[in-house]
Amino acid sequence: MAVSRSSSGKQRHDNDQEYQKKQEPLIPGLPDEIAELCLLHLPYPSQSLARSVCCSWKRTITDPGFLLCKRSLSLSLPYMFIFAFHKSTARIQWQALDPRSGRWFILPSMPCPEAVCPTGFACTSIPHQGQLYVLGGLRSDTQTSINTTVVYTTSTNQWSTASAMLTPRSFFAAGNVNGKIIAVGGSGAEYNDSITSVECYDPVKNTWEHVAKLRVGLGRYDSTMVGGKMYVTEGWTWPLLSSPRGGVYDLESDTWQEMKDGMKEGWSGVSVVVGDRLFVISEYGDCPMKVYVPDHDTWQYVVGDKFPRETMQRPFAVSAVEGRIYVVSSGLNVAIGSTFEGQNGEFIAKWEVVAAPKAFHDLSPMSCQVLYA
């Protein structure tokens, strides 16, 4: 005759099973300390897949101490994350590229409304936290801006939703200034409304707050971070009846200053920062590359190899990884540039092109971010 266990007996049994699970070795035959080192060396995106192997692996890999250890041991490696969209359908697709092996990975679908304009979003990242931020955007069905904050985390290979921006906006600039996310200008709730409000997001508190406003509304052309400051330029507009506008935001003093004339007038393409030097890949002609010279407020052309314009078709998205410049073009072809300073003070460039898979032929890049995973 079967004897039923008491509730206290069943609880002890469940607790015993849970205890046994916790005592299971991570990798049979190895001490847990050695097994943890093996898990620490799992490359992106294998760690997110490894969580499903067993409870002990999931518990270890999702432990905050595990991620801190990976960063402290410099085991996190840089990957390029490219926001692309299909030219014919405007369907969004996020891709990750391992710059060491040339391998591509597709990310899970980003949560957003079905009918959106891909170029209306703003993207930025906190690289060493392994977090990618996609902000705002424009609904193509209603022509209204949105205020969502969507976050991708490399350690989980998942998207999540954070606190929404205070102001719906599209076609605006965003950047990471000392670990805080800044959203600048763009179009407001109504597509044609230019806005001057600026917001700052604190990832630790998951809160947005208003900071110093722009003096005039700026549409997005390009932006970058140099020396802990955010540089935003509206670029040239057609017809060329006025000089370009630009501003510089200092988070510490919460103030905006006018961008120097030489900087904004010569800022004629997409920018990338290598070390503390600001480079621009121009969007006209053969796409020459320039470097900004702060002491003289001028731009100097980079010599050496010409930018591989014959295989790199606009639009461009640009990032720098470990001292190299990565330019992603239509079809997700990648041009890798190395720069060094010559004896006469000029900068010299060398370029090589890595062709993307044919399956990417219909994709156009909107943003390129570097994350450590």
N, C-alpha and C positions, 0 to 999 in steps of 0.2 A: 504494500500500500504506500502510495506516495505521501511524503510528509512535507507540508508547506512550510517554507521558511518564514520566520517572523520578519516584520518590517525592519527591525534593527539588524537582524542577520543579513537581510538583502542589502542593506546599506553598507555593512562591513564588506560583503562580497564585492559590491561595486567599487568601494574604496580600494580594496585589494587589487582589483583589475586596473584601476587608474594608477595605483602605485607601481604595478608591474610594467605598465606602459612607460612610465617615467624612467624606470630602471632599464628599459631595453637599450642595448648599445646602439649608438648612431650607425656604426658600421661593424657588423659582427667580426670579432677577431682583432679589433683595434681599440686602444684606449680612446675614450671620448675626446680627450685633448687633441689627439692626432686626427680623429675623425672630423673635429670642428675645423682644423686647419685645411683638410681636404675640401670641406664645404665652402670655406672662405675663398678658395681658389676657383670655384665654379664661375665661369664667365657669364656675362649677360647674353641672352635672357634666361639662361639655364636655371638660375636661382629660383625664379618664380615657378618654373616647372617642377623643380625639386621639392617644393613645399607639398606637392600632392603624393610624394612617395610614401610617407608614413607620418604618424603623429609626432614622433621625436624630431624628424627633419623639419617639419613645419614649425614646431615650437622653437627650435634652435635658430632657424633662418629668420623668423619674424621677431626674435628678441632684439630690442633696441641696442643692447650691448654688442650683439653680433655685427650690426651695421657700423657701430662706432669702431669696433676692432678692425673691420675691413678698411675703413678710411684711415685709421691710425697706422696701419701697416702698408698704406699706399697700394692696396690691391684693387681699388676702384680705378677703372680705366676709362678714358674719354671715348664717347661715341657721338656721332652726329645724328640729330633727329630732324627730319625734314618734313615740313608741312607742305604737302603737294595736293593738287586737285586735277581732275580730268578736264581737259580743255573743252570737250564737247558736252559733257553732262554737269560739270562743276561739282562732281562728287568728290568728297574729301577723302584723302588717304595719307596716313602718317607712316613714314618709313624711317628705320634706323640703319645707319651704316657704320660698320666697324672699319675705321681707317687703316688698321694694320693688315687685315686679311682681305678687305674689299667685300666682305659678306654683307648682304642686306637682310633686314628683318622687318616684317610688317607688324605694326602695333594694333592693339584692339581698337575697335571703332570708337571715335570720340563722341561723347554724348552732346548733342546739339540739335536744334530744330532741323527738320528735313530740308526745308527751303531756306538756304542761307547763301550769301555771297562770300566765297572763300577769302577774297582779298579784304573783306571788312573787319576781320579779326586782327588782334594784336597779340604777338607771342613774345615771351621772354622766359628766362630760366634762372634757377639757382643751381649752378653746375655741380658743386661738390655735395649738395644735398640730394642730387639725383632727381630734381623736380622741375617739371616743365609747366608753364602757365599759359593758357589760352584765354584771352579776355574779350568781352564784348562781342561785337559782330553786327551784321545787318541781315535782317530777314528779307529775302528776295520776294516773298509773296505779299508782304505788307509794306515794304520799304521803310521799316522802322528799326532803329538801333536797339540792341539788347544789352544787358548789364551782367551777364553771367561770368563766373570765374571757374574755369575747369582746370584741374591739376592732374598731371600724369606723374607717377612715381616709378622709378626704374626698379626698385627692390621688389615691388609687387606686380609690376607690369600691368597696372590697372589705372583707370581714370577715376577721379572723384570730383565732387562739386564742393567748392568752398563758398565763403560769404560773397554775396553779389556786390558788385561795385555800386556806389551811391548814385552814379549817373549813367544811364544808358548811353553808349557811344560806339562809333564805328569809324574806320579809317583814321585811327589815332596811333600815337607812339606809346610804347611801353618799354620799361627797362628795369634792371636790377641794380639798385644803388645801395651798396653796403648791406645786402641781404634784405632790403625792402623793395617791394614792387611799386613802381611809379607809373601811373596812367596819365597821359598828357593829351589835351585838346581833342581834335577830331570832330565828327558830326554828332549832334545830339539825338534826342528821341525822334525828331523829324529829320530825315536824311539831309536836308539842306541847311539845317541849323548849325552854324559854327559855334563851338563852345570854348570857353576860356578856363573852365574848371580843371583842376589837377587833383588826383587822389593818390594816397599812399596806403599800401597793404602791408600789414604786419603778419607774416606767416605763423609766428608763434601764438599770437592772440587771435588769429583768424578774423581780423577786423580791418575795415577800410576807414580812412578819415581824410577830410579835405585838407590840402596844404596850399601854399601860396599859388595864387592864380597867375595865368598868363596875362600879359598886357593886352595882347590881341589873340584872337583865335588862330590856331595853326592847324592846317591839314597835314596829314602824314606824307612826308617824302622819305626821310631817313632819320635815324637817331642812333646814338652809340654812347658808351660810357668810357670816359678817359679820366684817370686820376681821381676817381670817386665822385665825378660830376657827370650829369646827363646832358648831352648835347642833342638838340632837336632842330632840324632844319625843314622848312617847308619847300625848299628848292625853287627852281625857276618855274614860272607859270607862263603859258602862252596866251596872248602875245606878250613879248618881253617889254612891258611898259614900266615895270618897277623892279628894283633890286630884290633879291630873295630875302626872306625873313628867317630868323633863327634865334634860339635862346639857349641859355646854359643854366641848369638847375643845380643848386648846392643844397643837399639835404641837411647838412649840419646847421646852416643859417636859415634854411627854409626861404631862400630868396632866388629870384630869377635875374639874370643879367643878359644884356644884349650879346649875341655872338659877334666876334670880331669880323669886320668887313671882308678881309681877305679869306677867312675861313669859309664864310657862308657863300661868297661869290664863286669860289673855286670848288665847292662841294657839288660835284656834278654826276654822282652815281651812288652805288651802294658801298657802305663803309665797313671796315674791319680793323680791329686794333690788335697789333702784334707787339707785345711788350708794352711800351708806353707810346708807341708811334701809331698815328692814325693814317690809314691808307684808304683810297677810294678807287673802285673799278668803274671807270666812266661809262656812261650809257650811250655815248655817241660814237660814230665812226668805228674805228678798230678797237674801241674799248681800252684806251691806254690807262695805265695805273699811275696814280699820283700819291705822294706822301706829303703830309702837312708839316711845315716848318714853323713851330710856334714863335721862335725868336724874331722872325721876320714877317709873320702873318702872311705866308705865301705857300703855294703848293709847288712841289718839285716833281717832275716826271721821273718815273722809275725806268732805268735803262736795262739792257740785257735782253732776254727773250721777250718777244711780243706776246701779249695775251692771245691764247689760241682761239681767235674769233671764228675761224672757219668751222670748228666743231662745237663751239659754245654759243648757243642761241638764247637771246633774252626771252623771258625775264631771268634775273640772277637772284640767288640768295647766297649769303657769304658768312663764313665763320672761320675762326682761327683755332687750331688744335696743336699744342706742343710746338709753337713757333712756326707752323706752316699755315698757309692760307688755303681754304677749301671753298671754291666757287661752284655752286650747283646751278645748272642751266636747264632750259627746256629739255624734256626727256630724261632729266636727272643725271645727265653726264656730269662728271666732276673734274674740274681743273685744280690741280694741287700746285701751289706756288711756294717757292722758298725765296726769301729775300735776305740780303746781307749788305752791309755798308762797305763801299769801296774806299780806296786810299784818298780819293778826292772829296769824300763826303757824300757822294751820290749813292743811291740805293740801286742794287742790281737784282733782277728777278730771274728765276728759272722756273719753267712750267712743264708739267706733264699732265696728260689727260687720261682719265679712267672712264671708259665707256660704260654706260648703265645697261642692264638687261633690256632686250627688245620689248619686253612687256611694259616698260615704263615710257614707251614712245609718246603716249598721249598725255603724260603728266607734266604739269608746270609747277615749279616751286614757289611758295609764298614766303617761307621763313626757314632758316636753318639755325638750330640751337645745339650747343654742346652740353652733354650731361655726362657725369661720371657714374659708372654702374659696376 
